[in-house]
Amino acid sequence: MLSTAFTEAVSPAYLGAGLALRSLLGFGAGAVAPLVFGRVLDLTNEAGTTPTHWGWAFVTLGLGGVLATWCAWGLARDRARAARAVPAG
């Protein structure tokens, strides 16, 4: 759904570059997320023991979801604003 909204909102001249940047950021986040998750898990649990406190590690994953939702919401607002600016007819 986000890709569809993105392709409708971006000018055709910039669509390839925009999708490339989106892919770079998306796959980059997928590569970094396990490192951040593990680091937070290490920081919130005692060294050398089996982790028992998982909450903050999962919060880091939730922050990524919140950021994606915020970006999609901003894209929808910009699109609605642009639609209102175009005169009918």
PDB file of N, CA, C and O in Angstrom:
ATOM      1  N   MET A   1       0.823  -1.178   0.000  1.00  0.00           N
ATOM      2  CA  MET A   1       0.000   0.000   0.000  1.00  0.00           C
ATOM      3  C   MET A   1       0.873   1.248   0.000  1.00  0.00           C
ATOM      4  O   MET A   1       0.564   2.209  -0.705  1.00  0.00           O
ATOM      5  N   LEU A   2       1.943   1.256   0.766  1.00  0.00           N
ATOM      6  CA  LEU A   2       2.809   2.420   0.814  1.00  0.00           C
ATOM      7  C   LEU A   2       3.479   2.644  -0.534  1.00  0.00           C
ATOM      8  O   LEU A   2       3.659   3.791  -0.943  1.00  0.00           O
ATOM      9  N   SER A   3       3.852   1.576  -1.232  1.00  0.00           N
ATOM     10  CA  SER A   3       4.466   1.719  -2.556  1.00  0.00           C
ATOM     11  C   SER A   3       3.475   2.321  -3.542  1.00  0.00           C
ATOM     12  O   SER A   3       3.848   3.164  -4.358  1.00  0.00           O
ATOM     13  N   THR A   4       2.232   1.903  -3.476  1.00  0.00           N
ATOM     14  CA  THR A   4       1.214   2.438  -4.377  1.00  0.00           C
ATOM     15  C   THR A   4       1.003   3.921  -4.122  1.00  0.00           C
ATOM     16  O   THR A   4       0.954   4.711  -5.065  1.00  0.00           O
ATOM     17  N   ALA A   5       0.880   4.302  -2.878  1.00  0.00           N
ATOM     18  CA  ALA A   5       0.717   5.715  -2.535  1.00  0.00           C
ATOM     19  C   ALA A   5       1.934   6.510  -2.968  1.00  0.00           C
ATOM     20  O   ALA A   5       1.807   7.642  -3.433  1.00  0.00           O
ATOM     21  N   PHE A   6       3.103   5.929  -2.819  1.00  0.00           N
ATOM     22  CA  PHE A   6       4.344   6.598  -3.194  1.00  0.00           C
ATOM     23  C   PHE A   6       4.372   6.852  -4.701  1.00  0.00           C
ATOM     24  O   PHE A   6       4.701   7.954  -5.139  1.00  0.00           O
ATOM     25  N   THR A   7       4.025   5.830  -5.499  1.00  0.00           N
ATOM     26  CA  THR A   7       4.064   5.990  -6.954  1.00  0.00           C
ATOM     27  C   THR A   7       3.022   6.992  -7.447  1.00  0.00           C
ATOM     28  O   THR A   7       3.226   7.633  -8.477  1.00  0.00           O
ATOM     29  N   GLU A   8       1.926   7.133  -6.736  1.00  0.00           N
ATOM     30  CA  GLU A   8       0.913   8.108  -7.126  1.00  0.00           C
ATOM     31  C   GLU A   8       1.292   9.526  -6.724  1.00  0.00           C
ATOM     32  O   GLU A   8       0.836  10.485  -7.346  1.00  0.00           O
ATOM     33  N   ALA A   9       2.115   9.670  -5.699  1.00  0.00           N
ATOM     34  CA  ALA A   9       2.454  10.993  -5.187  1.00  0.00           C
ATOM     35  C   ALA A   9       3.706  11.590  -5.813  1.00  0.00           C
ATOM     36  O   ALA A   9       3.865  12.811  -5.834  1.00  0.00           O
ATOM     37  N   VAL A  10       4.594  10.746  -6.322  1.00  0.00           N
ATOM     38  CA  VAL A  10       5.881  11.227  -6.843  1.00  0.00           C
ATOM     39  C   VAL A  10       5.761  11.516  -8.331  1.00  0.00           C
ATOM     40  O   VAL A  10       5.099  10.785  -9.068  1.00  0.00           O
ATOM     41  N   SER A  11       6.402  12.578  -8.756  1.00  0.00           N
ATOM     42  CA  SER A  11       6.429  12.936 -10.173  1.00  0.00           C
ATOM     43  C   SER A  11       7.082  11.812 -10.972  1.00  0.00           C
ATOM     44  O   SER A  11       8.065  11.227 -10.517  1.00  0.00           O
ATOM     45  N   PRO A  12       6.552  11.499 -12.161  1.00  0.00           N
ATOM     46  CA  PRO A  12       7.128  10.412 -12.961  1.00  0.00           C
ATOM     47  C   PRO A  12       8.626  10.593 -13.250  1.00  0.00           C
ATOM     48  O   PRO A  12       9.350   9.609 -13.398  1.00  0.00           O
ATOM     49  N   ALA A  13       9.084  11.826 -13.330  1.00  0.00           N
ATOM     50  CA  ALA A  13      10.495  12.077 -13.598  1.00  0.00           C
ATOM     51  C   ALA A  13      11.397  11.612 -12.454  1.00  0.00           C
ATOM     52  O   ALA A  13      12.570  11.312 -12.675  1.00  0.00           O
ATOM     53  N   TYR A  14      10.865  11.551 -11.249  1.00  0.00           N
ATOM     54  CA  TYR A  14      11.645  11.167 -10.067  1.00  0.00           C
ATOM     55  C   TYR A  14      11.250   9.812  -9.504  1.00  0.00           C
ATOM     56  O   TYR A  14      11.751   9.414  -8.452  1.00  0.00           O
ATOM     57  N   LEU A  15      10.371   9.102 -10.176  1.00  0.00           N
ATOM     58  CA  LEU A  15       9.837   7.862  -9.629  1.00  0.00           C
ATOM     59  C   LEU A  15      10.915   6.795  -9.431  1.00  0.00           C
ATOM     60  O   LEU A  15      10.959   6.152  -8.382  1.00  0.00           O
ATOM     61  N   GLY A  16      11.771   6.602 -10.413  1.00  0.00           N
ATOM     62  CA  GLY A  16      12.828   5.586 -10.286  1.00  0.00           C
ATOM     63  C   GLY A  16      13.763   5.877  -9.127  1.00  0.00           C
ATOM     64  O   GLY A  16      14.075   4.992  -8.330  1.00  0.00           O
ATOM     65  N   ALA A  17      14.207   7.120  -9.037  1.00  0.00           N
ATOM     66  CA  ALA A  17      15.109   7.503  -7.946  1.00  0.00           C
ATOM     67  C   ALA A  17      14.406   7.406  -6.599  1.00  0.00           C
ATOM     68  O   ALA A  17      15.005   6.992  -5.607  1.00  0.00           O
ATOM     69  N   GLY A  18      13.143   7.787  -6.569  1.00  0.00           N
ATOM     70  CA  GLY A  18      12.383   7.718  -5.315  1.00  0.00           C
ATOM     71  C   GLY A  18      12.195   6.292  -4.836  1.00  0.00           C
ATOM     72  O   GLY A  18      12.349   6.006  -3.649  1.00  0.00           O
ATOM     73  N   LEU A  19      11.861   5.387  -5.761  1.00  0.00           N
ATOM     74  CA  LEU A  19      11.694   3.981  -5.378  1.00  0.00           C
ATOM     75  C   LEU A  19      13.022   3.357  -4.975  1.00  0.00           C
ATOM     76  O   LEU A  19      13.068   2.514  -4.078  1.00  0.00           O
ATOM     77  N   ALA A  20      14.108   3.769  -5.636  1.00  0.00           N
ATOM     78  CA  ALA A  20      15.426   3.266  -5.252  1.00  0.00           C
ATOM     79  C   ALA A  20      15.780   3.709  -3.829  1.00  0.00           C
ATOM     80  O   ALA A  20      16.281   2.917  -3.031  1.00  0.00           O
ATOM     81  N   LEU A  21      15.517   4.964  -3.524  1.00  0.00           N
ATOM     82  CA  LEU A  21      15.793   5.469  -2.175  1.00  0.00           C
ATOM     83  C   LEU A  21      14.925   4.764  -1.145  1.00  0.00           C
ATOM     84  O   LEU A  21      15.399   4.415  -0.064  1.00  0.00           O
ATOM     85  N   ARG A  22      13.655   4.553  -1.477  1.00  0.00           N
ATOM     86  CA  ARG A  22      12.756   3.839  -0.565  1.00  0.00           C
ATOM     87  C   ARG A  22      13.255   2.423  -0.305  1.00  0.00           C
ATOM     88  O   ARG A  22      13.225   1.952   0.832  1.00  0.00           O
ATOM     89  N   SER A  23      13.713   1.746  -1.351  1.00  0.00           N
ATOM     90  CA  SER A  23      14.245   0.392  -1.185  1.00  0.00           C
ATOM     91  C   SER A  23      15.514   0.402  -0.346  1.00  0.00           C
ATOM     92  O   SER A  23      15.696  -0.453   0.521  1.00  0.00           O
ATOM     93  N   LEU A  24      16.391   1.366  -0.602  1.00  0.00           N
ATOM     94  CA  LEU A  24      17.628   1.464   0.171  1.00  0.00           C
ATOM     95  C   LEU A  24      17.332   1.663   1.653  1.00  0.00           C
ATOM     96  O   LEU A  24      17.927   1.007   2.508  1.00  0.00           O
ATOM     97  N   LEU A  25      16.418   2.564   1.945  1.00  0.00           N
ATOM     98  CA  LEU A  25      16.071   2.817   3.350  1.00  0.00           C
ATOM     99  C   LEU A  25      15.363   1.624   3.975  1.00  0.00           C
ATOM    100  O   LEU A  25      15.613   1.289   5.133  1.00  0.00           O
ATOM    101  N   GLY A  26      14.485   0.984   3.218  1.00  0.00           N
ATOM    102  CA  GLY A  26      13.752  -0.168   3.746  1.00  0.00           C
ATOM    103  C   GLY A  26      14.662  -1.346   4.035  1.00  0.00           C
ATOM    104  O   GLY A  26      14.598  -1.931   5.116  1.00  0.00           O
ATOM    105  N   PHE A  27      15.512  -1.699   3.073  1.00  0.00           N
ATOM    106  CA  PHE A  27      16.430  -2.813   3.307  1.00  0.00           C
ATOM    107  C   PHE A  27      17.497  -2.447   4.332  1.00  0.00           C
ATOM    108  O   PHE A  27      17.959  -3.306   5.083  1.00  0.00           O
ATOM    109  N   GLY A  28      17.888  -1.180   4.365  1.00  0.00           N
ATOM    110  CA  GLY A  28      18.844  -0.733   5.383  1.00  0.00           C
ATOM    111  C   GLY A  28      18.268  -0.877   6.776  1.00  0.00           C
ATOM    112  O   GLY A  28      18.957  -1.308   7.701  1.00  0.00           O
ATOM    113  N   ALA A  29      16.986  -0.512   6.928  1.00  0.00           N
ATOM    114  CA  ALA A  29      16.320  -0.664   8.228  1.00  0.00           C
ATOM    115  C   ALA A  29      16.225  -2.137   8.601  1.00  0.00           C
ATOM    116  O   ALA A  29      16.384  -2.504   9.765  1.00  0.00           O
ATOM    117  N   GLY A  30      15.965  -2.980   7.600  1.00  0.00           N
ATOM    118  CA  GLY A  30      15.903  -4.418   7.859  1.00  0.00           C
ATOM    119  C   GLY A  30      17.234  -5.003   8.268  1.00  0.00           C
ATOM    120  O   GLY A  30      17.285  -5.992   9.000  1.00  0.00           O
ATOM    121  N   ALA A  31      18.318  -4.396   7.800  1.00  0.00           N
ATOM    122  CA  ALA A  31      19.652  -4.870   8.171  1.00  0.00           C
ATOM    123  C   ALA A  31      20.075  -4.360   9.550  1.00  0.00           C
ATOM    124  O   ALA A  31      20.772  -5.058  10.287  1.00  0.00           O
ATOM    125  N   VAL A  32      19.658  -3.164   9.888  1.00  0.00           N
ATOM    126  CA  VAL A  32      20.073  -2.547  11.151  1.00  0.00           C
ATOM    127  C   VAL A  32      19.197  -2.990  12.324  1.00  0.00           C
ATOM    128  O   VAL A  32      19.673  -3.050  13.458  1.00  0.00           O
ATOM    129  N   ALA A  33      17.935  -3.299  12.069  1.00  0.00           N
ATOM    130  CA  ALA A  33      16.994  -3.633  13.145  1.00  0.00           C
ATOM    131  C   ALA A  33      17.473  -4.769  14.046  1.00  0.00           C
ATOM    132  O   ALA A  33      17.377  -4.634  15.266  1.00  0.00           O
ATOM    133  N   PRO A  34      17.986  -5.887  13.513  1.00  0.00           N
ATOM    134  CA  PRO A  34      18.451  -6.944  14.422  1.00  0.00           C
ATOM    135  C   PRO A  34      19.631  -6.518  15.292  1.00  0.00           C
ATOM    136  O   PRO A  34      19.769  -6.972  16.428  1.00  0.00           O
ATOM    137  N   LEU A  35      20.484  -5.641  14.751  1.00  0.00           N
ATOM    138  CA  LEU A  35      21.614  -5.155  15.548  1.00  0.00           C
ATOM    139  C   LEU A  35      21.142  -4.286  16.707  1.00  0.00           C
ATOM    140  O   LEU A  35      21.623  -4.418  17.832  1.00  0.00           O
ATOM    141  N   VAL A  36      20.204  -3.406  16.421  1.00  0.00           N
ATOM    142  CA  VAL A  36      19.658  -2.530  17.466  1.00  0.00           C
ATOM    143  C   VAL A  36      18.899  -3.364  18.495  1.00  0.00           C
ATOM    144  O   VAL A  36      19.046  -3.160  19.700  1.00  0.00           O
ATOM    145  N   PHE A  37      18.089  -4.302  18.014  1.00  0.00           N
ATOM    146  CA  PHE A  37      17.321  -5.172  18.904  1.00  0.00           C
ATOM    147  C   PHE A  37      18.261  -5.916  19.854  1.00  0.00           C
ATOM    148  O   PHE A  37      18.033  -5.947  21.064  1.00  0.00           O
ATOM    149  N   GLY A  38      19.309  -6.511  19.304  1.00  0.00           N
ATOM    150  CA  GLY A  38      20.261  -7.253  20.130  1.00  0.00           C
ATOM    151  C   GLY A  38      20.998  -6.375  21.121  1.00  0.00           C
ATOM    152  O   GLY A  38      21.231  -6.775  22.262  1.00  0.00           O
ATOM    153  N   ARG A  39      21.368  -5.172  20.686  1.00  0.00           N
ATOM    154  CA  ARG A  39      22.086  -4.257  21.577  1.00  0.00           C
ATOM    155  C   ARG A  39      21.199  -3.839  22.743  1.00  0.00           C
ATOM    156  O   ARG A  39      21.643  -3.819  23.891  1.00  0.00           O
ATOM    157  N   VAL A  40      19.945  -3.504  22.446  1.00  0.00           N
ATOM    158  CA  VAL A  40      19.015  -3.117  23.518  1.00  0.00           C
ATOM    159  C   VAL A  40      18.771  -4.301  24.438  1.00  0.00           C
ATOM    160  O   VAL A  40      18.677  -4.131  25.654  1.00  0.00           O
ATOM    161  N   LEU A  41      18.667  -5.485  23.880  1.00  0.00           N
ATOM    162  CA  LEU A  41      18.483  -6.689  24.696  1.00  0.00           C
ATOM    163  C   LEU A  41      19.676  -6.885  25.626  1.00  0.00           C
ATOM    164  O   LEU A  41      19.508  -7.244  26.792  1.00  0.00           O
ATOM    165  N   ASP A  42      20.886  -6.649  25.108  1.00  0.00           N
ATOM    166  CA  ASP A  42      22.089  -6.758  25.949  1.00  0.00           C
ATOM    167  C   ASP A  42      22.119  -5.697  27.045  1.00  0.00           C
ATOM    168  O   ASP A  42      22.531  -5.974  28.171  1.00  0.00           O
ATOM    169  N   LEU A  43      21.687  -4.499  26.718  1.00  0.00           N
ATOM    170  CA  LEU A  43      21.723  -3.408  27.698  1.00  0.00           C
ATOM    171  C   LEU A  43      20.686  -3.560  28.810  1.00  0.00           C
ATOM    172  O   LEU A  43      20.886  -3.063  29.919  1.00  0.00           O
ATOM    173  N   THR A  44      19.589  -4.241  28.518  1.00  0.00           N
ATOM    174  CA  THR A  44      18.509  -4.328  29.506  1.00  0.00           C
ATOM    175  C   THR A  44      18.498  -5.651  30.276  1.00  0.00           C
ATOM    176  O   THR A  44      17.601  -5.879  31.087  1.00  0.00           O
ATOM    177  N   ASN A  45      19.472  -6.518  30.035  1.00  0.00           N
ATOM    178  CA  ASN A  45      19.558  -7.790  30.743  1.00  0.00           C
ATOM    179  C   ASN A  45      20.971  -7.963  31.298  1.00  0.00           C
ATOM    180  O   ASN A  45      21.924  -7.350  30.817  1.00  0.00           O
ATOM    181  N   GLU A  46      21.082  -8.801  32.311  1.00  0.00           N
ATOM    182  CA  GLU A  46      22.389  -9.069  32.901  1.00  0.00           C
ATOM    183  C   GLU A  46      23.238  -9.881  31.934  1.00  0.00           C
ATOM    184  O   GLU A  46      22.740 -10.755  31.225  1.00  0.00           O
ATOM    185  N   ALA A  47      24.512  -9.578  31.920  1.00  0.00           N
ATOM    186  CA  ALA A  47      25.433 -10.289  31.031  1.00  0.00           C
ATOM    187  C   ALA A  47      25.563 -11.749  31.457  1.00  0.00           C
ATOM    188  O   ALA A  47      25.614 -12.052  32.649  1.00  0.00           O
ATOM    189  N   GLY A  48      25.618 -12.652  30.475  1.00  0.00           N
ATOM    190  CA  GLY A  48      25.839 -14.055  30.750  1.00  0.00           C
ATOM    191  C   GLY A  48      24.616 -14.848  31.146  1.00  0.00           C
ATOM    192  O   GLY A  48      24.719 -16.039  31.437  1.00  0.00           O
ATOM    193  N   THR A  49      23.470 -14.215  31.162  1.00  0.00           N
ATOM    194  CA  THR A  49      22.244 -14.939  31.523  1.00  0.00           C
ATOM    195  C   THR A  49      21.287 -14.956  30.332  1.00  0.00           C
ATOM    196  O   THR A  49      21.436 -14.185  29.384  1.00  0.00           O
ATOM    197  N   THR A  50      20.320 -15.838  30.401  1.00  0.00           N
ATOM    198  CA  THR A  50      19.288 -15.862  29.372  1.00  0.00           C
ATOM    199  C   THR A  50      18.423 -14.622  29.529  1.00  0.00           C
ATOM    200  O   THR A  50      17.976 -14.324  30.636  1.00  0.00           O
ATOM    201  N   PRO A  51      18.173 -13.884  28.429  1.00  0.00           N
ATOM    202  CA  PRO A  51      17.377 -12.655  28.540  1.00  0.00           C
ATOM    203  C   PRO A  51      15.979 -12.933  29.087  1.00  0.00           C
ATOM    204  O   PRO A  51      15.307 -13.876  28.669  1.00  0.00           O
ATOM    205  N   THR A  52      15.561 -12.096  30.026  1.00  0.00           N
ATOM    206  CA  THR A  52      14.212 -12.199  30.578  1.00  0.00           C
ATOM    207  C   THR A  52      13.423 -10.917  30.360  1.00  0.00           C
ATOM    208  O   THR A  52      12.198 -10.922  30.484  1.00  0.00           O
ATOM    209  N   HIS A  53      14.095  -9.826  30.039  1.00  0.00           N
ATOM    210  CA  HIS A  53      13.449  -8.523  29.822  1.00  0.00           C
ATOM    211  C   HIS A  53      13.518  -8.201  28.330  1.00  0.00           C
ATOM    212  O   HIS A  53      14.551  -7.765  27.823  1.00  0.00           O
ATOM    213  N   TRP A  54      12.417  -8.421  27.647  1.00  0.00           N
ATOM    214  CA  TRP A  54      12.382  -8.246  26.198  1.00  0.00           C
ATOM    215  C   TRP A  54      11.668  -6.972  25.770  1.00  0.00           C
ATOM    216  O   TRP A  54      11.765  -6.581  24.606  1.00  0.00           O
ATOM    217  N   GLY A  55      10.967  -6.326  26.661  1.00  0.00           N
ATOM    218  CA  GLY A  55      10.092  -5.206  26.313  1.00  0.00           C
ATOM    219  C   GLY A  55      10.761  -4.085  25.551  1.00  0.00           C
ATOM    220  O   GLY A  55      10.265  -3.675  24.502  1.00  0.00           O
ATOM    221  N   TRP A  56      11.885  -3.573  26.055  1.00  0.00           N
ATOM    222  CA  TRP A  56      12.528  -2.434  25.393  1.00  0.00           C
ATOM    223  C   TRP A  56      13.075  -2.802  24.023  1.00  0.00           C
ATOM    224  O   TRP A  56      13.103  -1.964  23.121  1.00  0.00           O
ATOM    225  N   ALA A  57      13.506  -4.036  23.860  1.00  0.00           N
ATOM    226  CA  ALA A  57      13.983  -4.466  22.546  1.00  0.00           C
ATOM    227  C   ALA A  57      12.838  -4.434  21.535  1.00  0.00           C
ATOM    228  O   ALA A  57      13.027  -4.006  20.396  1.00  0.00           O
ATOM    229  N   PHE A  58      11.662  -4.883  21.945  1.00  0.00           N
ATOM    230  CA  PHE A  58      10.515  -4.845  21.037  1.00  0.00           C
ATOM    231  C   PHE A  58      10.025  -3.421  20.803  1.00  0.00           C
ATOM    232  O   PHE A  58       9.448  -3.136  19.754  1.00  0.00           O
ATOM    233  N   VAL A  59      10.242  -2.534  21.751  1.00  0.00           N
ATOM    234  CA  VAL A  59       9.883  -1.126  21.561  1.00  0.00           C
ATOM    235  C   VAL A  59      10.659  -0.549  20.380  1.00  0.00           C
ATOM    236  O   VAL A  59      10.116   0.251  19.617  1.00  0.00           O
ATOM    237  N   THR A  60      11.919  -0.943  20.221  1.00  0.00           N
ATOM    238  CA  THR A  60      12.706  -0.433  19.092  1.00  0.00           C
ATOM    239  C   THR A  60      12.081  -0.830  17.760  1.00  0.00           C
ATOM    240  O   THR A  60      12.115  -0.055  16.804  1.00  0.00           O
ATOM    241  N   LEU A  61      11.508  -2.035  17.687  1.00  0.00           N
ATOM    242  CA  LEU A  61      10.824  -2.450  16.459  1.00  0.00           C
ATOM    243  C   LEU A  61       9.543  -1.643  16.259  1.00  0.00           C
ATOM    244  O   LEU A  61       9.209  -1.265  15.136  1.00  0.00           O
ATOM    245  N   GLY A  62       8.840  -1.387  17.340  1.00  0.00           N
ATOM    246  CA  GLY A  62       7.621  -0.585  17.257  1.00  0.00           C
ATOM    247  C   GLY A  62       7.888   0.835  16.788  1.00  0.00           C
ATOM    248  O   GLY A  62       7.064   1.428  16.091  1.00  0.00           O
ATOM    249  N   LEU A  63       9.035   1.381  17.168  1.00  0.00           N
ATOM    250  CA  LEU A  63       9.381   2.734  16.729  1.00  0.00           C
ATOM    251  C   LEU A  63       9.506   2.798  15.208  1.00  0.00           C
ATOM    252  O   LEU A  63       9.133   3.800  14.596  1.00  0.00           O
ATOM    253  N   GLY A  64      10.023   1.744  14.601  1.00  0.00           N
ATOM    254  CA  GLY A  64      10.098   1.695  13.138  1.00  0.00           C
ATOM    255  C   GLY A  64       8.716   1.706  12.514  1.00  0.00           C
ATOM    256  O   GLY A  64       8.497   2.376  11.505  1.00  0.00           O
ATOM    257  N   GLY A  65       7.788   0.976  13.099  1.00  0.00           N
ATOM    258  CA  GLY A  65       6.414   0.970  12.605  1.00  0.00           C
ATOM    259  C   GLY A  65       5.735   2.316  12.765  1.00  0.00           C
ATOM    260  O   GLY A  65       4.990   2.755  11.889  1.00  0.00           O
ATOM    261  N   VAL A  66       5.997   2.969  13.892  1.00  0.00           N
ATOM    262  CA  VAL A  66       5.430   4.304  14.121  1.00  0.00           C
ATOM    263  C   VAL A  66       5.991   5.290  13.107  1.00  0.00           C
ATOM    264  O   VAL A  66       5.255   6.121  12.577  1.00  0.00           O
ATOM    265  N   LEU A  67       7.283   5.204  12.835  1.00  0.00           N
ATOM    266  CA  LEU A  67       7.907   6.093  11.855  1.00  0.00           C
ATOM    267  C   LEU A  67       7.316   5.880  10.461  1.00  0.00           C
ATOM    268  O   LEU A  67       7.035   6.851   9.758  1.00  0.00           O
ATOM    269  N   ALA A  68       7.124   4.632  10.057  1.00  0.00           N
ATOM    270  CA  ALA A  68       6.528   4.336   8.753  1.00  0.00           C
ATOM    271  C   ALA A  68       5.100   4.864   8.671  1.00  0.00           C
ATOM    272  O   ALA A  68       4.698   5.404   7.640  1.00  0.00           O
ATOM    273  N   THR A  69       4.334   4.714   9.741  1.00  0.00           N
ATOM    274  CA  THR A  69       2.962   5.217   9.768  1.00  0.00           C
ATOM    275  C   THR A  69       2.947   6.731   9.671  1.00  0.00           C
ATOM    276  O   THR A  69       2.130   7.297   8.944  1.00  0.00           O
ATOM    277  N   TRP A  70       3.832   7.388  10.388  1.00  0.00           N
ATOM    278  CA  TRP A  70       3.929   8.842  10.354  1.00  0.00           C
ATOM    279  C   TRP A  70       4.266   9.325   8.945  1.00  0.00           C
ATOM    280  O   TRP A  70       3.689  10.307   8.475  1.00  0.00           O
ATOM    281  N   CYS A  71       5.193   8.647   8.266  1.00  0.00           N
ATOM    282  CA  CYS A  71       5.553   9.019   6.895  1.00  0.00           C
ATOM    283  C   CYS A  71       4.371   8.838   5.948  1.00  0.00           C
ATOM    284  O   CYS A  71       4.117   9.701   5.107  1.00  0.00           O
ATOM    285  N   ALA A  72       3.653   7.739   6.072  1.00  0.00           N
ATOM    286  CA  ALA A  72       2.486   7.499   5.221  1.00  0.00           C
ATOM    287  C   ALA A  72       1.402   8.538   5.486  1.00  0.00           C
ATOM    288  O   ALA A  72       0.748   9.003   4.552  1.00  0.00           O
ATOM    289  N   TRP A  73       1.209   8.898   6.724  1.00  0.00           N
ATOM    290  CA  TRP A  73       0.218   9.907   7.078  1.00  0.00           C
ATOM    291  C   TRP A  73       0.604  11.256   6.488  1.00  0.00           C
ATOM    292  O   TRP A  73      -0.250  11.977   5.972  1.00  0.00           O
ATOM    293  N   GLY A  74       1.875  11.596   6.561  1.00  0.00           N
ATOM    294  CA  GLY A  74       2.351  12.849   5.971  1.00  0.00           C
ATOM    295  C   GLY A  74       2.184  12.870   4.470  1.00  0.00           C
ATOM    296  O   GLY A  74       1.859  13.910   3.896  1.00  0.00           O
ATOM    297  N   LEU A  75       2.402  11.733   3.822  1.00  0.00           N
ATOM    298  CA  LEU A  75       2.224  11.629   2.378  1.00  0.00           C
ATOM    299  C   LEU A  75       0.758  11.843   2.006  1.00  0.00           C
ATOM    300  O   LEU A  75       0.456  12.513   1.018  1.00  0.00           O
ATOM    301  N   ALA A  76      -0.140  11.281   2.788  1.00  0.00           N
ATOM    302  CA  ALA A  76      -1.571  11.447   2.524  1.00  0.00           C
ATOM    303  C   ALA A  76      -1.992  12.906   2.712  1.00  0.00           C
ATOM    304  O   ALA A  76      -2.794  13.422   1.934  1.00  0.00           O
ATOM    305  N   ARG A  77      -1.467  13.563   3.723  1.00  0.00           N
ATOM    306  CA  ARG A  77      -1.807  14.976   3.940  1.00  0.00           C
ATOM    307  C   ARG A  77      -1.302  15.836   2.790  1.00  0.00           C
ATOM    308  O   ARG A  77      -2.019  16.716   2.314  1.00  0.00           O
ATOM    309  N   ASP A  78      -0.058  15.587   2.332  1.00  0.00           N
ATOM    310  CA  ASP A  78       0.490  16.347   1.222  1.00  0.00           C
ATOM    311  C   ASP A  78      -0.322  16.133  -0.046  1.00  0.00           C
ATOM    312  O   ASP A  78      -0.554  17.068  -0.812  1.00  0.00           O
ATOM    313  N   ARG A  79      -0.750  14.902  -0.257  1.00  0.00           N
ATOM    314  CA  ARG A  79      -1.546  14.593  -1.449  1.00  0.00           C
ATOM    315  C   ARG A  79      -2.907  15.286  -1.389  1.00  0.00           C
ATOM    316  O   ARG A  79      -3.383  15.805  -2.399  1.00  0.00           O
ATOM    317  N   ALA A  80      -3.527  15.297  -0.225  1.00  0.00           N
ATOM    318  CA  ALA A  80      -4.815  15.976  -0.072  1.00  0.00           C
ATOM    319  C   ALA A  80      -4.651  17.481  -0.269  1.00  0.00           C
ATOM    320  O   ALA A  80      -5.501  18.121  -0.888  1.00  0.00           O
ATOM    321  N   ARG A  81      -3.579  18.041   0.246  1.00  0.00           N
ATOM    322  CA  ARG A  81      -3.308  19.467   0.089  1.00  0.00           C
ATOM    323  C   ARG A  81      -3.098  19.802  -1.392  1.00  0.00           C
ATOM    324  O   ARG A  81      -3.587  20.825  -1.869  1.00  0.00           O
ATOM    325  N   ALA A  82      -2.384  18.959  -2.109  1.00  0.00           N
ATOM    326  CA  ALA A  82      -2.148  19.196  -3.532  1.00  0.00           C
ATOM    327  C   ALA A  82      -3.440  19.063  -4.329  1.00  0.00           C
ATOM    328  O   ALA A  82      -3.648  19.794  -5.298  1.00  0.00           O
ATOM    329  N   ALA A  83      -4.303  18.144  -3.934  1.00  0.00           N
ATOM    330  CA  ALA A  83      -5.582  17.962  -4.641  1.00  0.00           C
ATOM    331  C   ALA A  83      -6.480  19.184  -4.447  1.00  0.00           C
ATOM    332  O   ALA A  83      -7.208  19.571  -5.361  1.00  0.00           O
ATOM    333  N   ARG A  84      -6.431  19.788  -3.266  1.00  0.00           N
ATOM    334  CA  ARG A  84      -7.239  20.982  -3.023  1.00  0.00           C
ATOM    335  C   ARG A  84      -6.703  22.189  -3.792  1.00  0.00           C
ATOM    336  O   ARG A  84      -7.464  23.091  -4.139  1.00  0.00           O
ATOM    337  N   ALA A  85      -5.393  22.207  -4.061  1.00  0.00           N
ATOM    338  CA  ALA A  85      -4.774  23.335  -4.745  1.00  0.00           C
ATOM    339  C   ALA A  85      -5.065  23.343  -6.246  1.00  0.00           C
ATOM    340  O   ALA A  85      -4.985  24.393  -6.885  1.00  0.00           O
ATOM    341  N   VAL A  86      -5.399  22.196  -6.809  1.00  0.00           N
ATOM    342  CA  VAL A  86      -5.681  22.105  -8.250  1.00  0.00           C
ATOM    343  C   VAL A  86      -7.123  22.532  -8.494  1.00  0.00           C
ATOM    344  O   VAL A  86      -8.047  21.946  -7.931  1.00  0.00           O
ATOM    345  N   PRO A  87      -7.321  23.554  -9.332  1.00  0.00           N
ATOM    346  CA  PRO A  87      -8.698  23.983  -9.594  1.00  0.00           C
ATOM    347  C   PRO A  87      -9.458  22.935 -10.402  1.00  0.00           C
ATOM    348  O   PRO A  87      -8.899  22.306 -11.300  1.00  0.00           O
ATOM    349  N   ALA A  88     -10.717  22.757 -10.080  1.00  0.00           N
ATOM    350  CA  ALA A  88     -11.559  21.780 -10.784  1.00  0.00           C
ATOM    351  C   ALA A  88     -11.895  22.311 -12.170  1.00  0.00           C
ATOM    352  O   ALA A  88     -12.082  23.511 -12.369  1.00  0.00           O
ATOM    353  N   GLY A  89     -11.967  21.392 -13.118  1.00  0.00           N
ATOM    354  CA  GLY A  89     -12.406  21.801 -14.445  1.00  0.00           C
ATOM    355  C   GLY A  89     -11.464  21.514 -15.456  1.00  0.00           C
ATOM    356  O   GLY A  89     -11.706  21.806 -16.627  1.00  0.00           O
TER     357      GLY A  89
END
